[in-house]
Each structure stands twice: as structure tokens, then as C-alpha cells.
Amino acid sequence: MKSLNKLYKTMLFLAIGSGMSACKLDETIYSSIFTESYYQTASDAEKALVAAYGALGGLYGGPAALLVPDFSDDQTYPRAVVGRNTLTLFTVEPTYTTQRSQGRLNESPQQIWTSCYQGIERANWIIAKVPGTQMNETRKQEIIGEAHFLRAFYHWMLAKNFGEIPVKIVPSTTEAEAYTPKSPLNEVYAQIYADLDMAYNAGLPSFPAVEPGRPSREAVQALHAKAALYNEDWEIALQKAEAILGTQTYSLIDDVVQLFHHANEEEARREMIWAFEVDAISPGNGHQMVGLTGPSGSGGVEYARTSYGSMFAYMDFFNSFDPADERRLLLDTTYLDRSGRWVPQREITPITPEGVLIKKYQDPVSTTSSTRNLPIFRLADIYLIAAEAEARLHGPTAKAYDYVNAIRTRAGLGELPAGLSQGDFIDAVIQERAWEFFAEGDRWYDLTRTGKFLEVIPNAVNDVYPVRNVQPRNRYFPIPQDEINANPELTQNPDWN
């Protein structure tokens, strides 16, 4: 049992920060328990931190953090039902009315917005109040460091989905303080970097001493490297990535398929620098990826006790793999049913015969949830960040080749051809990321940050989605209209007006 999830169970009725019930006073929007009586003891501080982690449940339990980008990209797509196909068809609107009416708000961009600001508000209270808590000084600094890490993560999640966003770094004690205008992206990333510097200097432990579910020192650097990559700060991205690789604290698992095997949770932590940790004991943390990615009906014996056939990979993406690439084994066109018969996926209706099954989230054992942790930062990502940043700074050097070839070698492939131009090498790294991180909520952001989404998405079609009308405005999602209505300082993204 993971201790973070044990604490979650104690927090079911504890309201901390925004988004949860509180008595309204004349001049404040929070009960005095938060501003006066709370944060007095070490136990208060620990529970407040767990509440800040709790916002991850809205991102990965739903799981909007995966489905919003994955249903938008050129690798995976949903069953074509109203409310789940708006992302794939690029018919999302600021009101998100379809998702709400179909009960799928947890799969919409609005869920990302809501969960992230909920987490930011909770982190802000920790950063403001825990310094005055009477407790062990070392643990106090770790708690504050973890809060800075979470605040940086939530701001980064918002920035890559919505672009310019309000930066919140103080808790809201009045309604007026809750009204915050958007900040330019350079200011958003400056705050993310500042929070990560604070987190790194807080003395967080390195792997394997770190408690599962909490960020290690290397996880702080991983977020810093990836945020810098997205912000095109190549030198920072390379520096932070190489700092992780230089410690050799984490290592690649030899067999990429085993990295995702449900029984290898402990071993996988050697490579999964930070993950959404789940607990199969109800009411612990869980997620929907196991049931979504299995075949329809009762589910194949390999996949899950119950699965729904709601998420698939495009056949063209499956065919893009070299047959020798071991990562293709994490996709399949057949499955073993409950009677022990191998069934071609194309025979199952009402799914398209072109649908390919995703095998990264199989869990045939758990009954109430899943033991499959969801990776957020993997060491493979750090290698490819280093390869791309090195190439953008200095061209395809021997060092850049070494970084990308480490991932290709683990996949059973040969090295990249020598002599590639800078542009061709970077394109090869981006493609390597596509094969490595499919169905992990990553590909869409690679397409948008590089501007490739407009040329790639129109060709990612099949008989379910023969036309996908992506537009320049889809670079970012619209800010939820509910938030604009509630915050007079907030304005819609210009392309969505």
C-alpha cells in the first residue's frame, strides 16, 4: 500500500483550498479553519500537501491529462460517440456543452483547467502557511518544496493546453484576489522555472529514497527540462536533462514491453521518474485507462476484468513501426478472449476493422481499480529531450546521436543513419518520441509546439473519422467560458473570439 494513498483516504471530507466546500464569511471566501486554525501541526501540513496532490486525480483519474491530447493527435482516437469525438473532430467550443451534457466533462479541457487551478490554490496555501508550522524543519522544507513542484507542474499543464494563462502565486482570501488576468507565456515559464528552483533547493530525496508518488530531485529536473523544451529554452533543457543522465540514478529497463507489465510496478520505477500512483484498494486512487483501452465486451483475458473498447490506435500508426521495433508489441490487432480463442480485432463490432488495440494499460488482475501507474516523466523522455536540445543548439553531434540511439537500441532497432542534416535529425527525434510515448498524453503537444499539427492531423484519418478539420486556432484549447464569466479579468484566447 502506498502511503500517499493511505493519506488520500483521510482527506475525503477535508476541504482545503478552492473547489471544495467552505463556510462563506462577510469578507472572505474561505472558512477561518484554513487561514487561522489550520497549518498548526505537522499533521496539518502533511494533509494539506496530500490535498495539493489530490488535484492530480482530476487530471489522471478521468483521465483528462491523457485523453484530451491523445484524442486530438494522430495516433489514437475514441469510439465515435457524441461527446467523446469533439476533440478528434476539432469541434470543441469554449462552452464544452457537449462534454457536460454527455457526462464526460472529466475528458474535456475544462477538467484540466479546473483541476490545475484547484491544485495551484492548495499549493499556494502550503507555501504561504507551512513556513510558520511547528514541525521538523527538514520535513517542513520538503513539504514546501513539493508544493513548489506541484505549482510548477499545474502551471505548465495549463500553459501547454491554453497558452497564456493567469499565474497564481498567492492564496485567494477575497473574491477580488481570485480575479487574475492572463500573463504572457514568458512570464508563465519564468514562474515555472522559479518554482522548480525552489523545489530543487528544498532538499528533496533522490531515487530510490523518494516515496512513490512524490517527486524526487530528478523529477524536479525532469519537469524543468521538459518545460524548457516546450518554451524553446534549449540550453536549459539540455542542462537539466544531462544533469539527470549524469547521476545514473534512474536507468532504462531492458525490455520496453515489461516496463508496462502490470506485475512490474516496482521494477518500472527505475525508469518512471514520476508517475500518477494508483492503489487498487477502494477507495484509493484509480484511473480509466485499463477499461478504455481493452476490447469491447467483457474484455480479453490479457486486458482487464471489464473493458469497453473506447480507445484505439490508428492502423496507419501501427503500420509506421518497423516490424523489428519491440514497441509495436504494445499494440495489437488480435486478442485472447475469455474462452481462450484468439480473436481478430477487425471482427468485433461496432468497432472499425481498422482499430488497433493499445496494450500499455493492461491489468487482468485488479478488480476495483488498477495497479497500473500512469507515467508522467520517464527516463526515455530525458534521453530524447537531450537529443533534441543538443541538436537544436549544435546540430546532430555524436552526443545527440548517442542520446537518441540509446532509445532505439532498447527498442531493438539499429542506430539512426549517420550524416543527417539538423532538420532531418530533429524530425527523426520527434518521430522517435511518437513511437516511444504513444497513448501517454505526449504526442499532441509535440505536434503543437513544433507547429506540425496542421500538416499531420489531416492525414490521420480512417473510416470512423474520414475528415478532421484542424485549424490554426487548435494550437491551444479555448479557455472555458464558465471561467471567463466568473472572472472579469480573464479574456478568451484571441483565436477563439
Buried (B, 14 or more C-beta within 10 A) or exposed (E): EBEBBEBBBEBEEBBBBBBBEBEEEEEBBBBEBBBEEBBBEBEBBBBBBBBBBBBBBBBBBBBBBBBBBBBBBBBBBBBBEEBBBBBBBBEBEBEBEBBBEBEBBBBBBBBBBBBBBBBBBBBBBBBBBBEEBEBEEEBBBBBBBBBBBBBBBBBBBBBBBBBBBBBBBEBBBEEEEBBBEBBEBEEBBBBBBBBBBBBBEBEBBEBEEBEBBBBBBBBBBBBBBBBBBBBEBBEBBBBBBBBBBEEEBBEBBEBBBEBBBBEBBEEBBBBBBBBBBBBBBEEBBBBBBBBBBBBBBBBBBBBBBEBBBBBBBBBBBBEBBBEEBBBBBBBBBBBBBEEEEEBEBBEBEEBBBBBBBBBBBBBBEBEEBBBBBBBBBBBBBBBBBBBBBBBBEEBBBEBBBBBBBBBBEBBBBEEBEEEBEEEBBBBBBBEBBBBBBBBBBBBBBBBBBBEBBBEBBEEBBBEBBEEBEBEEBBBBBBBBBBBBEEBEEBEBBEEBE
